[in-house]
Amino acid sequence: IGLDFMHSGRSYAWYDDQAPVKDAIAYWARNGIPVFVWHWRDPSKKTEEFYTKGTSFDISKIDDSESAEYKAMISDIDYVAGLLKVLQQQHVPVVWRPLHEAAGGWFWWGAKGAAPCKKLYQLMYDRIVNFHRIDNLIWVWTREPNDEAWYPGDEYVDIVGRDIYKEGDHGSQLLEFNSTNALYGTKKMLALTEVGSIPDVDLLVKDSASWLWFM
């Protein structure tokens, strides 16, 4: 099941911040696997946007640990880490897919190019794993075409995902699978982390397109 921290940590009166955590626990109890993404809204809280066109939040301030932007990003990461820690305490493993589709540029974390986004991913990993001691996460990098410069590094990534929206195309996406597999030296498991039209399972088998899952 795909879940999202999109509304958590924003002090919305209408929303239970623990909702996605509760959903993950319930689904795990039914032998399901929770996959979390984070449509991370403007950390400055000046807007409720995550799309680049809706916020001027500057990720490049990740290089300045004294900046308000840096402190806001750390604050949000710490908040989400608290939610993830609940799942760790409940022995619920999480497939964790932060900063997705970065090189597309349509989210604020991709608005300033590869270097600050890569640094933010690595900082998030260090903060969650080494500072908060959270060890129940499987880390997913959701790549975009020609984003090699954005890749955080093998030590930070367990699975590589692709978000593919080809409406009405129920093929196995074998060409995409093969090219991505080759790009990462066949060292990473691959997933269709978002699809507009689900692949035909018979075609996945026929083509040996070994995506871990599709959502």
Buried (B, 14 or more C-beta within 10 A) or exposed (E): BEBBBBBBBBEEEEEEBEBBBEBBBEBBEEEEBBBBBBEBBBBBBEBEBBBBEEBEBBBBBBEEEEBEBBBBBBEBBBBBBBBBBBBBEEEBBBBBBBBBBBBBBEBBBBBBBBBBBBBBBBBBBEBBBEEBEBEBBBBBBBBBEEBEEBBBEEEBBBBBBBBBEEEEBBBBBBEBBBEBBEBBEEEBBBBBBBBEBEBBEEBBEEBEBEBBBBB
